[in-house]
Amino acid sequence: MGKIGLNELTCLLRELCGDMDISADTELYESGLLDSFAFIGLLSELDGRGIRIEPTEWGMERFSSAEAIMDIILQKE
């Protein structure tokens, strides 16, 4: 597990959310950048790397930034 680093996660979020200005601490959920389509895409990409996060396992507020998502990934190890 944890087969993704913060920089790679941030790049993935830029692609999924369609915003090249996303940084590790950019507010994703409250700003609307991480919408339902991007969220499902994120879960799918992580699952493909062996990082399984069930959609019901965490509230969307836990996905507030790349740093917060990285914390979730690290807790899964």
Secondary structure, DSSP 8 states (H G I E B T S, - for coil): -----HHHHHHHHHHHHT-TT--TT---TTTT-S-HHHHHHHHHHHHHTT----TTTS-GGGGSSHHHHHHHHHHH-
